[in-house]
């Protein structure tokens, strides 16, 4: 398995140089990155990309994700020839209209609630001053989890998950130092360092899942738990659900071990929201890729297991 290149150099020109990606600034070459082992490239902010480079990346199957420079919002993505697995897609569409959809949703939500409760109980051991609040929320989530099996419908399941989420995010601020200003989940825009890293990491992991879906032949827009919505990769959202507590725990570790602190973030009065400063972004991308490298095999295995299950009429168990 290859790796990831993160390019965050305002005004840079990205060119093809033999089998390598060359980074030019003001006409001078500043760096050279071999392309052969790369699976994905993330281009952050305003940069110029040579079409010859894009052709080469498409031919070798390297996906390119373009995100905005400050908010790290998704802009567009380049992919080469995708896996045209028509039989799998038909099985996917049929499964959405069958009992398999609810079965999958139950498994994903159960795994997510287990992960949330486990994380809060782990955090309670590290934060004894917040132990009562964290354990109380974990208990609510665990009690909700016992009701999941009897949900009966996806709509009822969403209601149960929402109740657990209220308890989880109500207690989550107790995990982080008050100095970070984290009072709860805020997405657009994130207004504190914790929300900033949660949003950025969720975005990157979401596109990891989209890539895995497309590589194996799924239609990422057709999910089982999330409703269909124009332009939303609902299957990737489904697969991300059990992984969200893993993201939360990792972001907590980044702050707990002081790899990142409040001084690594800035807020712009002209453009509301909180984001990483430039010097901190390179550290984040390096930390993210090291952390994610250990999880990518699991993502691939999960996508493959789901494909096998759908091709066998939903009879196989999906590993999570």
Order of alpha helices (4+ residues) and beta strands (2+ residues): beta-beta-beta-beta-beta-beta-alpha-beta-beta-alpha-alpha-alpha-alpha-alpha-alpha-alpha-beta-beta-alpha
